Amino acid sequence: MKRLVLCRHAKSSWKDPSLADLDRPLNRRGKRDAPLMGERLAARGIMPDAVVSSPARRARKTARHLARKLHFPLADIRIIDRIYAASPEVLLDCIHRFDPGWEQVIMVGHNNEFTILANLLGGLAIGNVPTSGVVCLDFPVASWQDVEEGGGNLVFFDYPKKLAVRQD
């Protein structure tokens, strides 16, 4: 069994329009939501063997927040350049190249690609994975190379506002 947790990066800041897209930081909400989602992943028993991230600053920071809450060593977060601005096909190729010894992987990246990938792998119909949203899929396979379209089983889909308390 292989478990893939797709995480869209937390909310980023557009405050400084002179920054390159790769350099945009998290905004206040992103800095709040990323650790919250790490806590929720920990509460679900997620214990990744690997955390991989897009090189974009907002994705790297999200990965660090998640890793801290999951007691995953920050120095072991792997940056995969190909995740940034990747097609679902390129993302699937990245997955196929994961270390065969990894059973659970958290992959941090971007939309629309992650929504498309989650739907493709899990045969789902998610309209949008919101910022800091996570889609967890289990694959009944022995090798990451055997992960394929429609082969994943949805374990959970979570995002910060899912459990937000309404205050009228």
SVG drawing of the C-alpha trace seen along z (x, -y; Angstrom):
<svg xmlns="http://www.w3.org/2000/svg" viewBox="-26 -46 45 51">
<polyline fill="none" stroke="black" stroke-width="0.4" points="0.0,0.0 1.2,-3.5 -0.3,-6.7 0.0,-10.0 -1.1,-13.2 -1.4,-16.0 -1.2,-19.4 -1.8,-22.7 0.4,-25.4 -1.0,-27.8 -2.4,-31.3 0.4,-33.5 0.9,-37.2 0.5,-39.4 1.6,-42.5 4.9,-43.0 4.1,-42.9 7.8,-43.2 8.5,-39.7 8.8,-36.8 6.1,-34.2 8.6,-31.7 9.5,-34.2 6.0,-35.0 5.8,-34.4 2.9,-33.2 0.4,-35.8 -1.0,-36.0 -3.7,-33.5 -1.3,-31.1 1.0,-31.3 -2.0,-30.4 -3.6,-27.7 -0.4,-25.7 0.3,-24.7 -3.4,-24.1 -3.4,-21.5 -0.2,-20.0 -2.0,-19.5 -5.0,-17.9 -2.7,-15.6 -1.0,-14.6 -4.4,-13.9 -5.2,-11.6 -2.1,-9.6 -0.2,-10.8 3.5,-9.9 5.3,-10.6 8.4,-8.8 9.0,-11.8 7.9,-15.4 8.5,-16.7 7.8,-20.3 7.8,-22.6 10.7,-25.1 8.3,-28.0 8.8,-29.9 5.1,-29.6 5.2,-25.8 8.5,-25.3 7.2,-27.3 4.0,-25.3 6.0,-22.1 8.1,-23.3 5.0,-24.1 3.5,-20.7 6.8,-18.9 7.1,-20.7 3.7,-19.5 4.4,-16.0 7.8,-15.9 9.4,-15.3 13.0,-16.6 13.1,-19.9 16.4,-19.1 14.9,-16.0 12.3,-18.0 13.1,-17.4 12.6,-20.1 11.7,-18.8 11.9,-21.6 9.6,-19.7 6.6,-20.1 6.4,-23.9 4.2,-24.7 4.0,-21.0 1.3,-19.3 -0.5,-16.4 1.6,-14.1 4.8,-15.5 3.5,-15.2 2.6,-11.6 6.1,-11.0 7.5,-12.6 5.4,-10.2 6.6,-7.2 10.2,-8.2 9.6,-8.3 11.9,-6.1 10.4,-2.6 11.0,-2.4 8.6,-5.3 5.1,-4.2 3.6,-7.7 4.5,-10.8 3.3,-14.4 3.6,-16.3 3.3,-20.1 2.5,-22.1 0.1,-24.2 -3.3,-24.5 -4.9,-23.9 -2.5,-21.1 -3.1,-19.4 -6.9,-19.5 -6.6,-17.9 -4.1,-15.3 -6.3,-14.4 -9.3,-13.9 -7.3,-12.0 -5.6,-9.6 -8.7,-9.1 -11.5,-9.2 -12.8,-12.2 -14.8,-15.2 -13.3,-17.8 -14.0,-21.3 -11.1,-23.0 -8.5,-22.1 -8.4,-25.3 -5.2,-26.8 -3.8,-24.6 -6.2,-21.8 -5.1,-18.2 -6.3,-15.2 -5.1,-11.8 -5.2,-8.8 -4.3,-5.2 -3.1,-3.0 -3.2,0.8 0.2,1.2 3.6,2.2 5.5,-0.3 5.1,-4.0 5.6,-3.1 2.3,-1.3 0.3,-4.4 -2.1,-5.1 -5.1,-7.1 -8.2,-6.1 -6.1,-3.7 -6.3,-5.8 -8.9,-5.4 -9.9,-8.7 -9.0,-8.5 -9.9,-12.1 -10.2,-15.6 -9.6,-18.4 -9.0,-22.1 -9.0,-24.9 -12.5,-26.2 -14.0,-22.7 -14.5,-22.7 -14.7,-26.5 -17.2,-27.4 -19.9,-29.7 -20.5,-32.8 -23.8,-34.4"/>
</svg>
